[in-house]
Amino acid sequence: MPADPSPPRRLFGTDGVRGVANSDLDVDLVMGLARAAGDLAGGGTVVVGRDTRRSGPMLVAALQAGFHSVGVDTLDAGVIPVGGVSALVTECGADLGAMVSASHNPAPDNGIKFLDADGSKLDDEREAGIEARLARGAPWRRPTGAGVGAGRALADATDRYLAGVRSHAPESLAGLRLALDCAHGAAHRAAPELFGSLGADVATFFADPDGMNINHGCGATSPERLASETGAAGRIGFCFDGDADRLIAVDEDGSVVNGDVIMAIIALHLKSRGELAGNKVVTTVMSNLGFRRSMQEAGVDLLETQVGDRYVLAAMREHGAVLGGEQSGHVIQLDRGTTGDGLLTALRLLEVVVRERCRLADLRRDAMTQYPQVLVNLAVRSRDLDGARGVGEAVAAAEAELGDDGRVLVRASGTEPLVRVMVEAATAETADSIAHRLAGVVRRELGRA
């Protein structure tokens, strides 16, 4: 039975530290995280960015205070996609990046993502080191006078980031009609400015952040909303999340194009041009069976990791792959960046549209056939799947029933107190029936929360 091998840690999950701002994630904790990260780095400079949440300025101030207190300088990039923080870390020669965002979570939540000097998320070892320093209450370095860290605003941060993204664009997007769902988040300025400057006819939606409307019924977690907007009809739609590391597209016919389909389109295009490094793509255990079969039929080697784009990146580096990602819309292109960047992913997709001279809807249909997938999230008292013998037996029975025409995955969430049951089958009815049957076994074995 596939399972997530990494046990959950007290603070860091698969996407940094998250919680309800000013409750689970308060000023004291954020200052402590910054002190621990800065102390572990031994000084230097950190680029700090944020999304549009009301709590963002408060937590940025705490983060900066923590860094300054241990002698680390900060460069404040303001509201910017996390891809911008990643790019600026390397451009500015900084030692760390920090993004204040809870990504696709609702507005009351917030979080901290730390990035390494190459712009990628810190690995498990570095995050564990930060958490251990914080847990021990280790004595921090306490510089005085000129040793105290200083802060400086990067007033042109978004412009510098967009200049780098624009360098990867086709010569012109003239003639393309786009609809942008900015989720009232970090992409609300950057995305319209980028695609408009490249000559596209841009219609912008959900780009008026008020601090509390981020991701609310819009964005990458609700792409159907953009598909239903009258002004988006017939356009290629791009749906970002709060920090714009994810991209979910909507084609000209109003069909949703998720991360699996996006990767399939890009992978097949790169392979046809001899540009798919190592003839490999990296994905997670959550990727659709249809994606797996598409890659197999195309002769592309598929490498699988546990859930989390950090693990995708690690496998890409280990195996020399240039493309990897998740069904949720995190796509990493190592020839263009070291973290998920929705704007870069959108540009790559448009590059395929331009070069192939066809509609996104046609690319979607040709890339893969999606198997119906049912996902059930269960709040349980225990996430110890290894000790749940009945669950293992039920999964084995379901796999035997599905044979080659489906797939079963039961895993504990790395970020929430949940067990997730996912079933793919030839029909939605079969997937739904088996998923809810397995959910009943999980509840009996692990208890309801």
Legacy VTK file of the C-alpha trace (Angstrom):
# vtk DataFile Version 3.0
C-alpha trace
ASCII
DATASET POLYDATA
POINTS 449 float
0.000 0.000 0.000
1.625 3.315 -1.050
2.146 5.674 1.862
3.987 8.846 2.685
7.218 7.649 4.368
8.093 10.899 6.103
6.509 11.311 9.562
4.875 14.690 10.143
6.930 17.191 12.100
5.601 19.520 14.753
5.970 22.722 12.739
7.161 22.144 9.183
4.928 20.358 6.725
5.476 19.697 3.038
5.073 23.401 2.266
6.708 25.246 5.150
4.999 26.315 8.374
1.302 27.152 8.263
-1.446 28.006 10.705
-4.101 30.516 11.633
-2.349 33.886 11.746
-2.019 35.399 15.224
-3.076 32.069 16.735
-1.149 28.977 15.601
1.261 31.240 13.745
1.835 34.232 15.989
4.460 36.973 16.079
6.606 35.223 18.691
6.761 32.009 16.667
7.613 33.856 13.457
10.372 35.834 15.174
11.722 32.588 16.597
11.701 30.912 13.187
13.600 33.845 11.692
16.157 33.833 14.511
16.674 30.092 14.160
16.971 30.271 10.351
19.297 33.273 10.515
21.426 31.742 13.257
21.716 28.499 11.272
22.753 30.492 8.184
25.354 32.366 10.222
24.370 35.804 8.951
24.025 37.138 5.442
20.979 38.492 3.620
17.419 37.251 3.106
14.846 38.308 0.508
11.364 38.561 2.053
8.111 38.576 0.081
4.432 38.110 0.901
1.007 37.624 -0.572
-2.017 39.881 0.016
-3.355 38.551 3.333
-4.258 41.087 5.996
-1.849 39.403 8.419
1.042 39.608 5.947
2.575 42.961 6.977
2.410 41.961 10.652
4.228 38.673 10.050
6.744 40.240 7.670
7.612 42.758 10.391
8.101 39.917 12.886
10.200 37.964 10.398
12.413 40.967 9.694
12.813 41.730 13.399
13.887 38.144 14.037
16.434 38.183 11.237
17.804 41.605 12.205
18.218 40.493 15.807
20.723 37.807 14.766
22.607 40.033 12.329
20.863 39.087 9.080
19.978 41.851 6.613
16.612 41.796 4.833
15.508 42.885 1.376
11.753 43.524 1.345
10.195 42.577 -2.012
6.662 43.428 -0.885
3.692 41.647 -2.472
5.148 39.329 -5.093
4.700 35.739 -6.352
6.914 33.218 -4.593
8.654 32.664 -7.918
9.778 36.281 -7.648
11.339 35.695 -4.244
13.099 32.629 -5.650
14.462 34.567 -8.629
15.546 37.551 -6.529
17.430 35.372 -4.035
19.798 34.299 -6.796
19.839 37.654 -8.602
20.710 39.539 -5.405
23.178 36.936 -4.170
21.165 36.455 -0.972
21.662 33.566 1.415
17.984 32.834 2.038
14.496 33.670 0.857
11.339 33.818 2.944
7.791 33.966 1.613
4.961 34.894 3.962
1.988 33.051 2.493
-0.356 30.155 3.126
-0.556 29.548 -0.636
-4.022 28.154 -1.487
-5.337 28.236 2.113
-8.105 30.657 3.156
-7.362 34.233 4.238
-7.222 33.725 8.041
-4.299 31.310 7.575
-0.746 32.323 6.845
2.603 30.635 6.616
6.347 30.871 6.100
8.291 29.215 3.290
12.069 29.369 3.498
14.136 29.193 0.319
17.782 28.261 -0.104
20.450 30.383 -1.815
19.561 28.786 -5.160
15.896 29.779 -4.796
14.578 26.287 -4.010
12.703 25.304 -0.852
14.887 24.233 2.049
15.319 20.494 2.276
14.079 18.421 5.213
17.454 18.523 6.954
17.653 22.328 6.960
14.049 22.670 8.130
14.660 20.113 10.873
17.707 22.148 11.941
15.589 25.302 12.244
12.963 23.489 14.240
15.553 21.874 16.535
17.151 25.250 17.311
13.756 26.698 18.079
12.744 23.752 20.254
15.964 23.874 22.283
15.590 27.563 22.963
19.237 27.918 22.022
20.938 31.193 22.910
20.860 33.361 19.801
23.687 35.485 18.610
22.937 38.996 19.900
24.959 41.469 17.851
24.893 45.130 18.774
25.642 48.369 16.961
26.687 47.835 13.368
26.254 44.084 13.832
22.457 44.341 13.957
20.811 43.428 10.655
19.394 46.207 8.488
16.371 46.272 6.219
16.023 47.698 2.734
13.019 47.830 0.428
13.307 46.441 -3.098
10.999 48.949 -4.727
11.514 47.421 -8.184
11.202 43.791 -7.061
8.242 42.866 -9.256
9.714 44.615 -12.294
13.000 42.745 -11.874
11.206 39.452 -11.479
9.025 40.025 -14.549
12.043 40.958 -16.658
13.468 37.512 -15.932
10.189 35.722 -16.643
9.715 37.690 -19.872
13.077 36.463 -21.137
11.556 32.974 -21.481
8.517 34.104 -23.477
7.842 33.602 -27.174
8.529 36.743 -29.166
4.875 37.755 -29.068
1.553 36.531 -27.728
-0.356 38.763 -30.142
-3.625 37.185 -31.192
-3.980 35.102 -28.028
-6.987 35.866 -25.839
-6.322 35.156 -22.159
-8.400 35.199 -18.980
-6.415 35.548 -15.753
-7.813 34.502 -12.361
-5.387 36.079 -9.895
-7.153 34.707 -6.774
-6.908 38.213 -5.240
-3.369 37.102 -4.418
0.281 37.783 -5.119
-0.184 37.621 -8.911
-2.812 40.386 -9.017
-0.368 42.901 -10.492
2.353 40.690 -11.931
0.231 38.399 -14.126
-1.796 41.047 -16.008
1.333 43.150 -16.490
3.357 40.212 -17.836
0.871 38.886 -20.361
-0.320 42.328 -21.424
3.246 43.426 -22.135
3.687 40.435 -24.445
0.824 41.499 -26.666
-1.953 39.195 -25.485
-5.570 40.345 -25.215
-5.992 40.015 -21.444
-9.182 39.886 -19.377
-8.421 39.962 -15.653
-10.594 38.477 -12.903
-10.324 38.395 -9.093
-7.470 40.900 -8.914
-8.789 43.276 -6.236
-7.323 42.054 -2.937
-8.756 43.448 0.283
-6.711 41.291 2.650
-9.511 38.826 3.318
-10.684 37.654 -0.112
-7.594 35.741 -1.229
-8.555 32.345 -2.746
-12.200 32.932 -1.798
-14.198 30.996 -4.384
-11.589 31.662 -7.050
-8.072 30.766 -8.098
-6.371 27.428 -8.676
-8.571 25.608 -6.160
-11.780 26.812 -7.891
-11.003 26.893 -11.636
-14.641 26.198 -12.484
-15.391 29.748 -11.332
-13.290 31.252 -14.113
-14.798 28.835 -16.623
-18.252 30.163 -15.698
-17.358 33.852 -16.093
-18.981 35.369 -19.165
-15.928 37.446 -20.053
-13.683 34.366 -20.000
-15.580 32.390 -22.639
-13.448 31.350 -25.605
-10.221 32.465 -23.916
-7.332 30.456 -22.510
-7.714 30.781 -18.746
-4.981 30.753 -16.135
-5.890 30.293 -12.462
-3.219 31.076 -9.869
-3.291 30.505 -6.119
-2.388 32.869 -3.288
1.364 32.935 -3.852
1.143 31.972 -7.555
3.301 28.859 -7.309
0.448 26.801 -8.758
-1.263 27.014 -12.116
-4.490 25.385 -13.224
-5.604 26.270 -16.750
-8.991 26.427 -18.428
-9.126 25.830 -22.170
-11.134 27.701 -24.800
-14.034 25.273 -24.392
-14.219 25.806 -20.628
-12.604 22.500 -19.638
-10.212 22.459 -16.680
-6.579 21.599 -17.457
-4.939 20.412 -14.226
-1.282 19.899 -13.381
-1.138 16.393 -14.834
-2.492 17.579 -18.186
-0.208 20.619 -18.201
2.825 18.393 -17.592
1.694 15.937 -20.264
1.353 18.737 -22.835
4.770 20.182 -22.001
6.507 16.792 -21.779
5.188 15.593 -25.145
6.156 18.888 -26.773
9.680 18.833 -25.332
10.158 15.189 -26.318
9.064 15.927 -29.897
11.781 18.591 -30.081
14.471 16.482 -28.394
14.487 18.855 -25.419
13.206 16.568 -22.644
16.392 16.082 -20.635
17.052 12.449 -19.823
13.684 11.552 -21.372
12.315 11.713 -17.815
9.463 13.388 -15.957
9.049 13.386 -12.178
5.637 13.273 -10.547
4.042 12.222 -7.253
1.936 9.281 -6.157
-1.180 11.433 -6.735
-0.763 11.755 -10.510
-3.600 10.353 -12.595
-3.365 6.925 -14.186
-4.087 8.573 -17.528
-0.931 10.676 -17.182
1.112 7.595 -16.389
-0.222 5.784 -19.445
0.336 8.814 -21.675
3.992 8.979 -20.678
4.417 5.223 -21.075
2.940 5.292 -24.584
5.254 8.182 -25.505
8.312 6.318 -24.222
8.922 8.809 -21.406
10.339 7.449 -18.137
8.169 8.434 -15.168
9.778 8.788 -11.740
7.461 8.861 -8.719
7.912 10.597 -5.363
5.841 11.168 -2.275
3.561 14.211 -2.206
5.372 17.545 -2.017
7.139 19.601 -4.666
10.344 19.574 -2.592
10.542 15.815 -3.162
9.823 16.273 -6.856
12.713 18.745 -7.093
15.091 16.422 -5.220
14.299 13.563 -7.610
14.675 15.843 -10.654
18.134 16.835 -9.521
19.130 13.276 -8.677
18.014 11.877 -12.027
18.772 14.813 -14.307
15.145 15.583 -15.219
14.119 19.037 -16.415
10.353 18.718 -15.838
8.376 17.624 -12.797
5.362 18.539 -10.766
2.067 17.697 -9.147
-1.533 17.282 -10.210
-2.371 20.304 -8.039
-0.561 22.602 -10.475
2.932 22.855 -8.976
5.191 22.504 -12.028
8.969 22.834 -11.816
11.047 23.570 -14.922
14.690 23.323 -13.940
15.803 25.025 -17.133
13.883 28.121 -16.009
13.691 28.097 -12.222
14.049 26.047 -9.048
10.546 26.307 -7.612
6.940 26.134 -8.722
6.088 29.343 -10.588
2.621 29.681 -12.093
3.636 32.513 -14.414
6.548 30.536 -15.871
4.294 27.498 -16.280
1.665 29.568 -18.081
4.298 30.961 -20.439
5.583 27.451 -21.241
2.046 26.328 -22.023
1.540 29.306 -24.332
4.872 28.545 -25.966
3.474 25.129 -26.928
0.248 26.711 -28.207
2.227 29.168 -30.350
4.690 26.606 -31.711
2.064 23.957 -32.400
-0.326 26.558 -33.856
-3.339 24.991 -32.237
-5.806 25.559 -29.430
-5.149 24.558 -25.832
-8.353 22.503 -26.029
-6.810 20.393 -28.801
-3.588 19.929 -26.850
-5.592 18.845 -23.801
-7.522 16.208 -25.720
-4.414 14.823 -27.416
-2.152 14.767 -24.339
-3.938 12.253 -22.131
-7.209 10.678 -21.098
-8.038 11.452 -17.498
-9.353 8.590 -15.416
-12.176 9.526 -13.025
-10.599 10.169 -9.648
-12.329 10.331 -6.269
-10.523 11.746 -3.232
-11.973 11.402 0.277
-10.344 13.292 3.164
-10.910 11.721 6.565
-10.315 13.386 9.931
-9.164 10.497 12.141
-7.846 10.030 15.671
-4.721 8.222 14.456
-2.790 8.370 11.187
-0.896 5.126 11.879
-1.659 3.314 8.641
1.175 0.859 9.207
-0.673 -0.539 12.218
-4.072 -0.654 10.490
-4.084 -4.212 9.150
-7.713 -4.006 8.039
-6.951 -1.019 5.832
-4.123 -2.859 4.093
-6.357 -5.855 3.432
-9.147 -3.630 2.065
-6.710 -1.832 -0.236
-5.361 -5.135 -1.566
-8.910 -6.312 -2.284
-9.754 -3.068 -4.089
-6.589 -3.254 -6.189
-7.432 -6.816 -7.203
-10.943 -5.709 -8.164
-9.665 -2.839 -10.339
-6.815 -4.725 -11.978
-5.107 -2.642 -14.673
-8.097 -0.324 -15.011
-7.638 1.660 -11.823
-5.475 2.639 -8.911
-5.780 3.002 -5.121
-3.790 5.234 -2.794
-4.330 5.623 0.956
-1.948 8.046 2.675
-1.659 10.242 5.731
-1.532 13.967 4.980
1.801 15.640 5.637
0.216 18.992 6.539
-3.159 18.212 8.160
-4.589 15.645 10.657
-6.162 13.663 7.823
-5.949 10.376 5.991
-6.621 10.675 2.264
-8.261 7.920 0.244
-7.862 8.234 -3.530
-9.328 5.855 -6.098
-9.127 5.991 -9.901
-11.238 3.748 -12.103
-12.644 3.462 -15.595
-15.929 4.996 -14.420
-16.743 7.634 -11.824
-19.322 5.327 -10.261
-16.762 2.577 -9.635
-14.211 5.024 -8.238
-16.795 6.575 -5.905
-18.076 3.215 -4.655
-14.619 1.842 -3.859
-13.375 5.108 -2.319
-16.267 5.309 0.125
-15.991 1.606 0.947
-12.323 2.134 1.842
-13.182 5.294 3.779
-15.480 3.239 5.997
-12.655 0.804 6.754
-10.265 3.656 7.581
-12.777 5.195 9.998
-13.335 1.871 11.738
-9.615 1.146 12.040
-8.315 4.616 12.955
-11.357 6.217 14.586
-13.143 9.456 13.812
-11.492 12.651 15.020
LINES 1 450
449 0 1 2 3 4 5 6 7 8 9 10 11 12 13 14 15 16 17 18 19 20 21 22 23 24 25 26 27 28 29 30 31 32 33 34 35 36 37 38 39 40 41 42 43 44 45 46 47 48 49 50 51 52 53 54 55 56 57 58 59 60 61 62 63 64 65 66 67 68 69 70 71 72 73 74 75 76 77 78 79 80 81 82 83 84 85 86 87 88 89 90 91 92 93 94 95 96 97 98 99 100 101 102 103 104 105 106 107 108 109 110 111 112 113 114 115 116 117 118 119 120 121 122 123 124 125 126 127 128 129 130 131 132 133 134 135 136 137 138 139 140 141 142 143 144 145 146 147 148 149 150 151 152 153 154 155 156 157 158 159 160 161 162 163 164 165 166 167 168 169 170 171 172 173 174 175 176 177 178 179 180 181 182 183 184 185 186 187 188 189 190 191 192 193 194 195 196 197 198 199 200 201 202 203 204 205 206 207 208 209 210 211 212 213 214 215 216 217 218 219 220 221 222 223 224 225 226 227 228 229 230 231 232 233 234 235 236 237 238 239 240 241 242 243 244 245 246 247 248 249 250 251 252 253 254 255 256 257 258 259 260 261 262 263 264 265 266 267 268 269 270 271 272 273 274 275 276 277 278 279 280 281 282 283 284 285 286 287 288 289 290 291 292 293 294 295 296 297 298 299 300 301 302 303 304 305 306 307 308 309 310 311 312 313 314 315 316 317 318 319 320 321 322 323 324 325 326 327 328 329 330 331 332 333 334 335 336 337 338 339 340 341 342 343 344 345 346 347 348 349 350 351 352 353 354 355 356 357 358 359 360 361 362 363 364 365 366 367 368 369 370 371 372 373 374 375 376 377 378 379 380 381 382 383 384 385 386 387 388 389 390 391 392 393 394 395 396 397 398 399 400 401 402 403 404 405 406 407 408 409 410 411 412 413 414 415 416 417 418 419 420 421 422 423 424 425 426 427 428 429 430 431 432 433 434 435 436 437 438 439 440 441 442 443 444 445 446 447 448
